């Protein structure tokens, strides 16, 4: 059984805001990350790191169940601040327990 996700990434600018989201049924669960800059860096995210965002409200699922995951997405930026840059992601895969 998979315990989460792992990948390596790099960016042309450090500290770009990236929201990694997983849709479970119609409910998003996410974690906010910041890019590492020009050096390739390994990232490991465990399922228990994902939380339902406050902006989603009371609807949908309250508990994250990875067996019901439908999509995985990388959302870039934030509503408050503009950002510009390039992000490279490689070797995205599930990790085991």
C-alpha positions in Angstrom: 0.0 0.0 0.0 1.3 3.4 -0.9 2.1 5.8 2.0 2.6 9.0 0.0 4.4 10.6 -2.9 8.0 11.3 -3.6 9.8 13.3 -6.4 12.8 15.5 -7.1 12.4 19.1 -8.2 14.3 22.2 -9.0 13.3 25.8 -9.9 14.8 28.9 -11.4 13.7 30.8 -8.3 13.6 29.7 -4.6 10.5 29.9 -2.4 7.9 29.8 -5.1 4.6 28.7 -3.5 3.2 25.4 -4.7 0.1 23.7 -3.5 0.1 20.0 -4.0 -3.6 18.8 -4.0 -5.2 15.5 -4.1 -8.9 15.2 -4.9 -10.8 12.6 -2.9 -14.2 12.3 -4.4 -15.0 16.0 -4.8 -13.0 17.2 -1.8 -9.5 18.7 -2.1 -6.8 17.9 0.4 -3.6 19.8 0.0 -0.2 20.7 1.4 1.7 23.9 0.7 5.4 23.7 -0.3 8.1 26.1 -1.4 10.5 25.4 -4.3 14.1 24.8 -3.5 15.8 26.9 -6.1 18.4 25.7 -8.6 19.5 22.5 -6.9 17.6 19.3 -7.4 16.0 18.4 -4.1 14.1 15.3 -3.1 10.6 15.8 -1.6 8.6 13.1 0.3 5.0 13.8 1.3 3.1 11.3 3.3 -0.7 11.0 3.1 -1.1 12.2 6.6 0.5 15.5 5.6 -2.6 16.4 3.5 -5.3 18.6 5.0 -8.7 19.8 3.8 -8.2 23.5 3.1 -10.2 26.0 5.1 -11.4 27.7 1.9 -13.3 24.6 1.0 -15.7 25.0 3.9 -17.7 22.3 5.7 -18.8 20.3 2.7 -17.3 17.1 1.4 -15.2 14.5 3.2 -13.6 15.3 6.5 -11.0 12.5 6.4 -8.4 11.9 3.7 -8.7 8.5 2.2 -5.9 7.9 -0.4 -7.7 4.8 -1.8 -10.4 7.2 -3.1 -8.0 9.7 -4.7 -9.0 10.8 -8.2 -6.5 13.4 -9.2 -3.2 14.8 -8.1 -2.3 18.4 -9.0 0.4 21.0 -8.6 -1.2 24.5 -8.2 1.2 27.4 -8.5 1.1 30.7 -6.7 -1.1 32.4 -4.2 -4.0 34.9 -4.3 -2.0 37.4 -2.3 1.3 37.6 -4.2 2.4 37.4 -7.8 5.2 35.0 -8.6 7.1 34.1 -11.6 9.4 31.2 -12.3 10.0 27.8 -13.8 9.6 24.5 -11.9 11.0 21.2 -13.0 9.5 18.0 -11.5 11.0 14.5 -12.1 10.6 11.0 -10.9 7.2 11.4 -9.3 6.2 8.1 -7.7 4.4 6.5 -4.8 6.3 5.5 -1.7 5.6 2.3 0.2 4.8 2.0 3.9 
